C-alpha cells in the first residue's frame, strides 16, 4: 500500500473544498477521493473509512457498501438531519415494542378477571428480565458504532457475533430458571391461589422465548450502531401483527387460554430474533460468522460492560420500585395517583429514549473515527436539542394535564391528588430530557463506569429519601421530589463529564 503524504498543501478555496465534499457524498465522484478530490491509495478490496492526511480534510469518507450514510456529520445541519433520521424510527420502535403486552392484556381481559390478573402478575415478574438484560442493546450499539468509526468492519462483526453468543447462553440459563422456579416465585409473590394456577403455565411457556428475546436485543444494538433504525421498526411492526393474529387463533380458535397468549408472544419473539439475524447478515455490511469463541480479553470486556450497565439499570429499577412501594404505604389514592403520573412519564420516555439512541450512535461513530471536533459539536447540538424538546414537553404536560389524567382515571380523588404534584415533573421535563441525552452521549464513548457510579448513587439516595419522607408523613409531591433527586444526581455529574468528552 502506497503511503499517503503526511501533509499536502491546500491550494483550493473554501468553496471548492465544500463542493468536493458535496460531490463525494452525493456519489458524483468516486468514494476513493478525499475532501480535496485527490485519490486516496488503498489496498484492493479494502472497505470502510479511508484515512486521509490532506490539509483540512475530514478523517475519512465511507466506502463500505453495507454501511449507511456517514454518521460523523461535520456541519450543524448534517447533525440535525442525522439526529432526526435516527430518532424518529427509534422512537416508533420503542413505542411499538410494548404493544405486544397491550394486545396480550386486551385478549386476556376477554377471558376474565382471573386471567387478566394472572397475566399482570406474570408479566410484572418477566418485566425485570427486559430491564436487567437491556445492557445487551446499549453495549452492542456503542461497540459497533465505534468499530465502524475505526473502519474495522471485521471487529464490528466479531463483537456482534460474540454478543449474540453471550445473549443465547444467558437467555438459555434464564429460560431454565424461569421454567423451574415459576411456581415458587409466583407463590412467594403473595398472590391469591386463583391467580397462581394460570400464571405458572404462562411463565413456563414464555420461558421458551427468553433466549430469542435476548438475541433480539443484540440485533437491535447492531442495527443502531450501524446507523439503521428503520429496519428494526419494520421487524417489530410485523412481529406485533403476528402476535395479534396468533392470539386470536390460539385463544379464541383453539381455546388455549393464557397458554395461547404466551405461545403467540414467543412466536413473535422468535420471528424478531431470526429476522434481525438474517437481515443483519445481508444488510449490515460486516461479517457475522466465522469468528469463533471470544478470547479471554474480550470476555473480560464483555463482563465489565455487562456489570456496569446491569448495576445502572438495576439501581434505576430498584429506586422506582422503592418509591412506588412508598406511595402504596401512604394510601390507595396516593398509590393510584403515582401510577397515573408514572404511566404518563413512561410514554414520554419513549421519545426521550429515541433521542438518546440517536445521540449514542452518532457519538460512538465519531469517537471511533477519532473526530474530536465532531464529538464536541455532537455534545453541544444534542444537549441543545434535548433542552428544546424538554421545554416543549413541559409546556405540553402543563397544558394537557386534564386530558392526560382523564385518559388514565375518572376518580375525582385520584385526579385531585395528581393535581397537587403534576407541576413538578412537568416543569422539570427539560432536566429529564437532558439526562436521557447525556446517558446516550456517555454510552456512545463507552463511559459505562461513570454512568454506573452516579446512577447508583442517585438511585440509592433517592430511594432512601423516599423512606424518610413517608415516615415523616410526606405525600405524593414529596415522593416525586425524591425521584427528581435521582435525576438531578445523575444529570449534573454527567453534564460536567460531557464537557471533556472530546478530549478522551
Beta strands, then each sheet from edge to edge (+ up, - down):
end
